[in-house]
Structure formats: structure tokens, C-alpha cells
Amino acid sequence: MAVNEEQLASAEARMQALRHAGHVRAARYDPAADRIIISLNTGLDLMFPPGLAEGLAGGDANALSVIEISPSGLGLHWPALDADLYVPGLLQGQFGSRHWMAAELGGQGGRTRSAAKTAAAQANGRKGGRPRKSVSA
């Protein structure tokens, strides 16, 4: 797909607007605190545990310590983990793709305990528990 001059100029203008809101000057992993630390040109430092971000959970200190900053300063890449994060998304609280974020939120909801959920589980147990799935041939 060929890109014309107008499309290129439009894309560059969008990138500059995003850079104005904040772009990465430095990024590092602090193993003592188990935090990724991102320093923006605005003076803001963003810190978060690797487990919050898609692709970083389970990475060892060596893999998390090597962080590449994109030329625009809007992206971060961990080569050893083949993981990428988009900085404007991080600033909006998006630590991964929509699919990954939905799965994370769904998992948290499933682990939630409440009086109503406990009562429903107990009532279900008195009835013999969850019905078995039927096996179709």
C-alpha cells in the first residue's frame, strides 16, 4: 500500500500532537522495587509493576531490564520478551490490548467474593453442585 504525501503529513501531525502530551525520555526496570519506571519529557515519572502489563508478567530481571524506546518516544519494546507498550495508552491506564484487558478484568471479577456469591455457591452445593456437562457424540 502506497502512502501519499498528504497521508504522511497527517500521520506526522498526529504523532507530534501525541508527543506534545508526553513522550519517553528514559525507561528502566528497578528490580528492588519490581517496577518499570518511565520518565517523560513533561517531568512525570510513571511506575508500575510488570505484572500489570501485557507481555511483561513472568519476565525475569534480565529480560525486563532491556527496554528500547521508539524513535518517536511513544513506544517501548522489550526484545527478550517480544513485548511492546504504547505510552499514550499507558497514560490512559491501558496496559495491554483490549482482548488482554478484558480477560484480566474478567478474571478479577471471577475471583471477587461477596455475600451473595457465597450464598449462591452454598445453595448450589446443597443441590448437589454444578450440573455435569453433557457429552455429545
KAKAVEN-V111521 format. One record per pair of residues at least 12 apart in sequence whose C-alpha atoms are under 6 Angstrom apart, sorted by the first residue. I is the first residue (numbers start at 1). J is the second residue. D is the distance in Angstrom with one decimal. If there is no record, write none. Layout:
I,J,D
I,J,D
//
This chain:
22,40,5.8
22,41,6.0
22,42,5.9
23,40,5.3
23,41,5.8
23,73,4.8
23,74,5.5
24,39,5.8
24,40,4.5
24,73,4.8
25,39,5.7
25,40,5.3
25,41,5.8
26,38,6.0
26,39,5.2
29,65,5.0
34,49,5.9
35,47,6.0
35,48,5.2
35,49,4.4
36,48,5.5
53,95,4.7
53,96,5.9
54,96,4.8
55,83,5.2
63,80,5.3
74,87,5.1
75,87,5.6
//
